[in-house]
Amino acid sequence: MDISLIETEIGTNIQPESIHGMLWLQTHFDKQNWVAIAEQKVVITSEDARELSLDAKIAGLELNFCSVLSNQSNLG
């Protein structure tokens, strides 16, 4: 796995999972974002995530998509 895309309530979190994934992401984001990407703190829109995933697949990267379940603490 090279990159995980985690859908959340506020957008899609990008998580590099390999050095190939991180290097590829560095070619798509400005240098000032690289630390945040490495620390898995970057969230993009779902539309941007779809475009990013298409580019990554064309480049031969392996992607993982998943959704974060929200935790409801008031269950009745």
N, C-alpha and C positions, 0 to 999 in steps of 0.2 A: 504494500500500500504506500502510495506517495503523498496523497493529500486527502484529508477528510473534510467534508463539508457538512456541518452540523446546523440543521434548521432550528431556530429558536423563535420565540415570540417577537423578538426585535430585529431579526434578519438571519443571515447565514454566517456562521463563524467558520473561518478558514484555519485549518490545523495541518501544518506540514508534518508528514509522518516519515519522510526519508530525506536524505540530503538532495536527492534528485528533485523531490517536491519543493524543497526550500529554494534551491537554485532556480527552478522554473518560475516560482512565484516572484523571485527577485527580478526577473526579466519583465514582469507585468505590473510591478508596483514601484513607486519612487523610493529612493534610498532611505528617506526619513521614515518610511513605514516598515523597514526590514526587521527592526527589533520587536515591534509590536506583532509582526507576523510570526517571528520565532517564538514569542511568548504566548501565542495563540489568542491574541486580544483583538484581532481584526474581525469586524462584522460588516458584511456587505448586503445589499438588497438581494432578494431571491432572483430577480431578473439578471443582475450582474453575476450571481453565482451560476446560473444556467449558462451564460455566455462564457464564463471562465472555465466551466467544466467541459464545454465543447472544445475549446482551445486546448485544454489539457489532454483530452482524449485523442485529439488529432496528433498531439506531440508524443503520444504513446505512454502517458502516465496512467497509473492505476488510481482510481478515485473511490472513496467510500462516502455514501450519502446516508445520513440518519437524522431523525428528528428527536429533539429533546422533549420528553413528556413533562408537562407542567405538574407541579405538586400542589394539589388542592388540600389545604389544611382544615378547611371548614366543611366537613362532610356531613352536615346535618345536625 
